[in-house]
Amino acid sequence: MSFSHCRTCAALWVLFWFSAVADSQERRDRSQDAATERGRQPPIVASKQDSGSGATNLQSVLDDGHRLYADGKYEAALAAYSKAIELSSKAEHYRYRASAYLKLNQFDKGIADCDVALKLDPQYAIGYNERGILYAYKNDITRALPDLDAAVRLDPKNYLYLANRGWAYLQRSQKDDLDKALADLSESIKLNNKHAYAWNDRAMVWDKKGEYEKALGDFKEAIALNPKDAATFFNRATTYQRMKQYEKALDDCSEAIRLDAKYALAYRERGVAYHNLRKFEEAVKEYTDALRLNPKDAQAYLFRSMAHRELGLIRSANSDYDDAVRLDPSLKTRDN
């Protein structure tokens, strides 16, 4: 396919407004292990029942699992929790292992463990929260929301459960979901105004509602609480893009990349900012870096195609366009 019509280029220009994950699915798509980076799970600590049971060997195994989990050694933590389950089949032990599965992106196994935990204890709010997160990271919001509803119903003052349900409504964004997300996230912040990710997610809700100044205010709070979260800088960059404040978007993308040098979407978004500033050579470099990290990013190919065309590199533009359409046929334009 050739990418040769000026009116096609003009029509596709609108995509730049949405490239930075106007769709919140892409905002969290850089790596599935962002699930727990974003503070959605309650901390894993030994329960009073574990520590007071007198089962010294069991407690030692659990302590090992918690230590390994905290150190980011999730495979080893998984093995420890499996041993704990062999020693004592309790709901919280299955939940611990489900958390390790979530970190390892083994969502179905984590869901299966939550199923067992909830059979053992149907009133286990953390179990519903955990399973809801696992479903959400499988992009199955339809199943995630009933679990997150159950967690909130069992513990309505838990700021984390409210934030997670608000986050799930944000992912779905159907009908009045944004209003529901706003209500949950605002209540979560009222209960605990030190939870950075609730501020970030509420900012994303404001962004989707077109309330960009309110979004920037919430991003500012999120960054003050957690200045090392690359995703929050990336998300704020997308809002700056929509506000046509491209230099500020560049700065935030650069900070996101400084914090996480493998953040492919941040490179792509920085390319978009350069593109909107009509710095096409710089844009091509950023899109190329994004594709080096994620060769399956169809939009990066499409955007690089457009930048190549602006530079008069028609053969390269056509090649990139073909790759974009191969990866995502929905990007095929009517003119081609």
C-alpha positions in Angstrom: 0.0 0.0 0.0 1.2 3.5 -0.7 0.9 6.3 1.7 0.7 9.1 -0.7 -2.4 11.3 -0.4 -2.1 14.7 1.3 -5.7 14.6 2.5 -4.9 11.2 4.2 -2.0 12.8 6.0 -4.3 15.6 7.1 -7.0 13.3 8.3 -4.5 11.2 10.3 -3.0 14.2 12.0 -5.9 14.0 14.4 -4.4 10.8 15.8 -1.6 12.8 17.4 -4.1 14.2 19.8 -4.8 10.7 21.1 -1.5 8.9 20.6 -0.5 9.2 24.2 -3.0 6.8 25.4 -6.2 8.8 25.4 -7.4 5.2 25.8 -6.4 4.4 29.3 -5.8 0.8 28.3 -2.6 1.9 26.6 -1.6 4.0 29.6 -1.1 0.8 31.5 0.1 -1.3 28.6 3.9 -0.6 28.9 4.3 -3.7 31.1 1.7 -5.9 32.8 3.7 -5.9 36.0 2.7 -2.2 36.4 -0.3 -3.8 38.1 1.4 -3.9 41.4 3.8 -1.1 40.8 0.7 1.1 40.9 0.0 0.2 44.5 -3.2 -1.6 43.8 -2.6 -4.6 46.2 -2.7 -4.4 49.9 0.7 -5.1 51.4 1.6 -8.6 52.1 2.2 -9.1 55.8 1.8 -12.1 58.1 -1.6 -12.2 59.7 -2.1 -12.4 63.4 -3.5 -15.8 62.9 -0.3 -16.9 61.2 2.0 -15.5 63.8 0.0 -16.8 66.7 -0.7 -20.2 65.5 2.3 -21.9 67.0 3.2 -23.5 63.7 6.8 -22.4 63.7 7.7 -24.0 60.4 4.7 -22.5 58.7 5.5 -19.0 60.0 9.1 -19.4 58.9 8.0 -20.3 55.4 5.6 -17.4 55.2 8.2 -15.0 56.5 10.6 -16.2 53.8 7.8 -15.7 51.2 7.1 -12.2 52.4 10.8 -11.3 52.4 11.3 -12.7 48.9 8.2 -10.9 47.6 9.4 -7.6 49.1 12.8 -8.1 47.4 11.1 -8.6 44.0 12.1 -12.3 43.9 8.6 -13.4 42.8 9.4 -16.9 41.6 11.1 -17.8 44.9 8.2 -16.2 46.8 5.8 -18.2 44.8 7.6 -21.4 45.8 7.5 -20.4 49.4 3.8 -19.6 49.3 3.1 -23.0 47.6 4.9 -24.7 50.5 2.8 -22.7 53.0 -0.3 -23.9 51.2 0.9 -27.5 51.6 1.4 -26.9 55.3 -1.9 -25.1 55.9 -4.6 -24.4 53.3 -5.9 -21.0 54.4 -7.5 -18.3 52.4 -4.8 -15.8 53.0 -2.1 -18.2 51.9 -3.8 -18.6 48.5 -4.1 -14.8 48.3 -0.4 -14.4 48.9 0.3 -16.8 46.1 -2.2 -15.0 43.8 -0.2 -11.8 44.5 3.0 -13.4 43.3 1.2 -14.7 40.2 0.0 -11.2 39.5 3.6 -9.9 39.7 4.6 -12.7 37.3 1.8 -11.8 34.9 0.3 -15.3 35.4 -3.2 -14.0 35.8 -5.3 -17.1 35.3 -3.3 -18.9 38.0 -3.8 -16.0 40.3 -7.5 -16.0 39.6 -7.7 -19.7 40.4 -6.0 -19.1 43.7 -8.4 -16.4 44.5 -11.3 -18.7 43.7 -10.0 -21.2 46.3 -9.5 -18.4 48.8 -13.0 -17.2 48.4 -14.5 -20.7 48.7 -12.6 -21.0 52.0 -13.8 -17.6 53.2 -16.7 -16.0 51.2 -16.3 -12.8 53.3 -12.7 -12.3 52.4 -12.6 -8.7 51.0 -8.9 -8.8 50.1 -9.6 -11.9 48.0 -12.3 -10.1 46.0 -10.0 -7.1 45.5 -7.2 -9.3 44.3 -9.3 -11.2 41.9 -10.8 -8.0 40.6 -7.3 -6.6 39.9 -6.3 -9.9 38.1 -9.4 -9.7 35.9 -8.7 -6.1 35.1 -5.2 -6.9 34.0 -6.7 -9.5 31.7 -8.8 -6.6 30.2 -11.9 -8.3 31.6 -13.5 -5.4 33.3 -16.9 -7.0 33.1 -15.7 -9.7 35.6 -13.4 -7.3 37.5 -16.1 -4.9 38.6 -18.4 -7.4 40.5 -15.4 -8.5 42.5 -14.3 -4.9 43.3 -17.9 -4.1 44.2 -17.8 -7.0 46.6 -14.6 -5.8 48.2 -16.1 -2.3 48.7 -19.4 -3.8 50.1 -17.5 -5.8 52.7 -15.1 -3.0 53.6 -16.7 0.3 52.4 -14.1 2.5 54.1 -11.1 0.9 52.5 -9.5 3.6 50.4 -7.6 1.1 48.3 -10.7 -0.9 47.3 -12.5 2.3 46.3 -9.5 3.5 44.3 -9.3 0.1 42.5 -13.0 0.2 41.6 -12.6 3.8 40.4 -9.6 2.7 38.3 -11.7 -0.2 36.8 -14.5 2.2 35.9 -11.9 4.4 34.2 -10.6 1.5 32.1 -14.1 0.7 30.9 -15.3 4.3 30.4 -18.8 3.5 29.3 -21.9 5.6 29.8 -21.7 7.1 33.3 -18.5 5.2 34.2 -16.4 8.3 34.4 -18.8 9.8 37.0 -18.6 6.6 39.0 -14.8 6.6 38.8 -14.7 10.2 39.9 -16.9 9.4 42.9 -14.9 6.4 44.0 -11.5 8.1 43.5 -12.6 11.3 45.3 -13.9 9.2 48.3 -10.6 7.2 48.3 -8.6 10.5 48.4 -10.9 11.7 51.2 -10.1 8.6 53.2 -6.3 8.7 52.4 -4.9 11.7 50.7 -1.4 10.2 50.6 -2.3 7.5 48.0 -0.5 8.8 44.9 -2.2 6.5 42.5 -5.7 7.7 43.4 -4.6 11.2 42.5 -3.1 10.0 39.2 -6.2 8.0 38.3 -8.5 10.9 39.1 -6.4 13.1 37.0 -6.9 10.7 34.1 -10.7 10.9 34.7 -10.5 14.7 34.6 -8.5 14.4 31.4 -11.1 12.2 29.7 -13.8 14.7 30.8 -11.8 17.5 29.1 -11.1 19.2 32.5 -7.4 19.6 31.8 -6.6 22.1 34.5 -8.2 19.9 37.1 -6.2 17.0 35.7 -3.0 18.9 36.0 -3.8 19.8 39.6 -4.2 16.1 40.5 -1.1 15.1 38.6 0.8 17.6 40.7 -0.4 16.0 43.9 0.4 12.5 42.6 4.0 13.5 41.6 4.5 15.3 44.9 3.6 12.0 46.7 5.5 9.7 44.3 8.1 11.6 42.2 9.6 8.3 41.0 6.6 7.0 39.1 7.3 7.2 35.4 3.7 6.5 34.5 2.4 9.6 36.2 4.8 11.8 34.2 3.8 10.0 31.0 0.1 10.5 31.8 0.6 14.2 32.5 2.4 14.5 29.2 -0.7 13.2 27.4 -2.7 15.9 29.0 -0.2 18.6 28.0 -0.4 17.2 24.4 -4.2 17.8 24.4 -3.6 21.3 25.7 -1.1 21.9 22.9 1.6 22.5 25.4 4.1 20.5 23.5 7.3 21.7 25.3 5.9 20.7 28.6 4.9 17.3 27.2 8.5 16.9 26.0 9.8 17.6 29.5 7.4 15.1 31.1 8.2 12.4 28.6 11.9 13.0 29.2 11.4 12.6 32.9 9.5 9.4 32.4 12.3 8.0 30.3 14.9 9.1 32.8 13.0 7.1 35.5 12.4 4.1 33.1 14.7 3.9 30.1 12.6 1.0 28.7 9.3 2.9 28.7 8.4 2.5 25.0 5.2 4.5 25.1 7.1 7.5 26.6 9.5 7.5 23.6 6.6 7.4 21.2 4.9 10.2 23.0 8.0 12.3 23.0 8.0 11.7 19.2 4.5 13.0 19.0 5.5 16.1 20.9 8.4 16.7 18.5 6.1 16.0 15.6 3.6 18.6 16.7 6.5 21.0 17.0 7.3 20.1 13.4 10.7 18.7 14.4 10.4 15.7 12.2 13.9 14.3 12.4 13.7 14.3 16.2 10.3 12.7 15.9 11.6 9.9 13.7 14.4 9.1 16.2 11.9 8.8 19.1 9.5 6.6 17.1 12.5 4.4 16.2 13.5 4.1 19.8 9.9 3.2 20.7 9.9 0.5 18.0 13.2 -0.9 19.2 11.6 -1.5 22.6 8.2 -2.6 21.2 8.4 -3.8 17.6 4.6 -4.5 17.6 3.6 -0.9 18.1 1.4 -0.2 15.1 0.9 3.5 15.9 4.6 4.1 16.2 5.0 2.8 12.7 2.1 5.0 11.5 3.5 8.1 13.1 7.0 7.4 11.8 5.5 7.0 8.4 3.9 10.4 8.7 7.2 12.0 9.9 9.1 10.3 7.0 6.6 11.8 4.6 7.1 15.3 6.0 10.8 14.8 5.4 10.1 13.7 1.8 11.2 10.1 2.5 8.3 8.5 0.6 9.7 5.0 0.3 10.3 4.9 4.1 6.9 6.4 4.7 5.2 3.7 2.6 7.2 0.9 4.2 6.2 2.1 7.7 2.6 2.5 6.7 2.5 -1.1 5.4 4.0 -2.3 8.7 1.4 -0.3 10.7 -1.5 -1.8 8.7 -0.1 -5.3 8.9 0.0 -5.0 12.7 -3.4 -3.2 13.0 -5.6 -3.4 9.9 -7.9 -0.8 11.4 -5.3 1.9 10.7 -5.8 1.4 6.9 -7.2 4.6 5.4 -9.9 4.9 2.9 -7.6 6.7 0.4 -5.3 3.7 0.2 
